[in-house]
């Protein structure tokens, strides 16, 4: 297989402050010594204004969440009947179950089983529920229903809104602010048959209870980190972009994730980020509380229009993917970097530590969890690991002492490292070895020289770097002192995690 690696410099993060080690000259020798710089990102949350994930400590997959009149409403997958539990909250943290969308009497007559992935949306004067279920013919399809209140009772539509010979699941609704048109978005369930899983959109009537016009494909599975499928769409309009959040890989896989694609018009074309925006592929990592996060809702203007944006999603407990207690509901902060890509949770991973309640004043001014300054800031890597690497001729050589962190050559929340001593040359992984190569402008080089900066596997306040095009591979420093790319192995977590966890030192150059 083809690979390409990198070294890391990391910004050390505490729950309240980013600690950046700064290297500066000391004395006549000009030796580099560390100084500590604090860049606070979150102040202490006052008592009663913080929470710790999960917010629903029970199996509640595929949370669909909406806000209406100051109350948040959540519906989740049930599998069987009664279908789709309904919960409500005033702060996205404290939830109370108040009923179900359907029972055996009120469900649509065409739906027989597998009651999956519901969402509630206000369309006109009604609350619409969109959901997936397996029909009496054995095929999964998208249906709908309506009520005058989120709590119900719901009247089912006695017809499907979306169907496909391979199955249709994971519906969401979006009203385009540019055109005021209503859309239904869903996934074709092709992975069940070894086929593609396009996410499609089709216009709805103003009542939201009938599709019209043609179907348009928004995205399909085509990135190296997506496995065999994309699913679970959710659309957010923010800052001139349409963000299509989605998940990929199997839901019972530690590599399940939230990805994002963006466009300047709702129907596209969409450009995907080169790495997931929320993931934890390293099941069993000591510093991680959760694994396999995905299937999200994303809400903005949380807390009386404070402007804060939060993501609500499900995740397995670390080390318990596919097992009890199932998929729990988590909430994390969302911000956007200078290039407009989302920053979610603990540097792209689920947050396990205390954070401000979404509706609290602290949440409104909370910046994103950024572990690296990707603006050309120079980092010294030698303090925490060897600066040796494999050279072009296959020998072990010196890569250099300092590297500038830039937005990834393959963009979307990633980082690329340019040598200070050799401008124009970047650290990249290739065939399991670290190299320092000039950018040849190819897509392959862009992938090989871009890495996802994530919360540290052994220390969540530090940083780990994961390859973008081999997303189970992390930058490691081995006993030999030579940096390398190693595939994550949960059976060796206690050994691999420390070797893949780094603290960066900012260098004055």
Phi, psi and omega in degrees: 000158179263140180219172168199133195250177177204164175260164177232148165240136185229147177267122183280130186241129171259171180303337183244335186222147169274123177263119180248119176283126181249128178265126180223158181289140180230128177069188185287342182281342182072018180295149180274129176232148183280136169244152182255124178244133180252129174236097187290135179247333179214126176283168176301126175286134179294155180306133179087356180245011178238163178212165176229134178298150002276162177264340168234109186267053180202164181296112182212071187290157168059055185292125172253121189233139173222163177246133175214120176053045175082003180239135176266137182238131181237135170236147184222165177300139176245332185085292180250196179261148356297153191257136169065085176303142177250127175236155176226157183203155174255358184217009182071003184244313183260110187246143177232129177281134184238001179154202179225158177288310183229155166237188184298335181272323187265350179296158176294145185294336182283341186268130185246324187196185177050064181275101192240155160048061177276158171217149174250137178214142174277121178232112186065232182261007184240158169264118179263141170248130174244141188202169172244147176203157177272126183282173178296342177272000178090000183256138176287139180213166179259131178235183181210172176193175184213159176207168176265354178216146179302333181281350180094190006285154182257139174256120183283144168283131184270035176206158178274151177264332178213135179215162179199150181299335177269352183107149177230129183217178171056059179282151168218165182239146176211134172255119184287116181294340181281330185238348185064015177277148179262142181225146167255133180236138182203175181249138167278126189277053185290336183298336177294344181237016180071026182240175182297160182233064182297148171260123188247156175229145176214141182293144173254159171289173185296336179278347179074017184240014178203133178276156179209158179077197186263160174273142178235130176280127178268310177212169169217178182282111184208015179247151185295340182266002188268351184067229185253010185199157163233148184198184171056058181287151170209134185246133176231133174259125184205128173057035178090354179248149166262118181258118176260099175280144181204171177239165181209172190065173181287147184296336180260031181242136175304339181273005172301146188204173167249124175247176178213143170234151182224156181209165178262358170220152189300319183277006173094188011282151182259142174246127182273148169294150183279001175210155174302151178266348175210120183196164167204082183290336188276074179299130181093359179299134187302326186270359185259136176268343188220163180209148177067047180286149178178186180049088193243163160242145180232120183241137178250171182054048178285140174078069178054047176060042177289342183095352179288147178241135182226151178248136177243127188207171175254158177203153171276156169291147178304129179082000182233032179296127180085001184236173177298143011271013177093204183267114183268163181261129180239157176229135179218156181285145176235129170230182182229136181281182185297335179268001177089013178265144183292144169244120188237136170061217180275082181050052175086010177230160179298140180276128179255350182259172182295144177214160182298141174302136186307327183270002182278157178302328181298328183291331185294323184256012185285124178279170178286157179276096183250123183267344181223144174269101186269057180234024183093003176303135181270137178238141172266126180261344188290338183293329187245349174199165181298148174263016178279151177202175179275132180267177185301329184271008175090000178265161177277123181228188182260118180284327184137167183265323187236147181222140176268133178269124180236159170307143187305140175301331167256106197281167177116066178075017181254173179227143172235150187244117178257133179294132175289321182286334181233074183306140181091351177253137186239148170292133178213153178261141181206118180055041175079010182231153179270133180226162175241106187231152173285146178292117180266005177082000183277157175298324181297316178297319180302316178294312185296333185256014180241139184223149176273119178275112188238165174302141186300142182288329178260339180213109187294347177271354178259210185216143170236153182241124181245138179297146180277321183267352168230078196288001172261002185256133181240148173292129182231151166249123184270180180298334181286348182085003179260130178292147183206170173255130180229139177285138181294136177227110184298336178288346179241027188302319184293337179268316186287322185300313179298325180289344181251016182241130187224158173237129184273154174237115178287133185249138174275115181233000000 
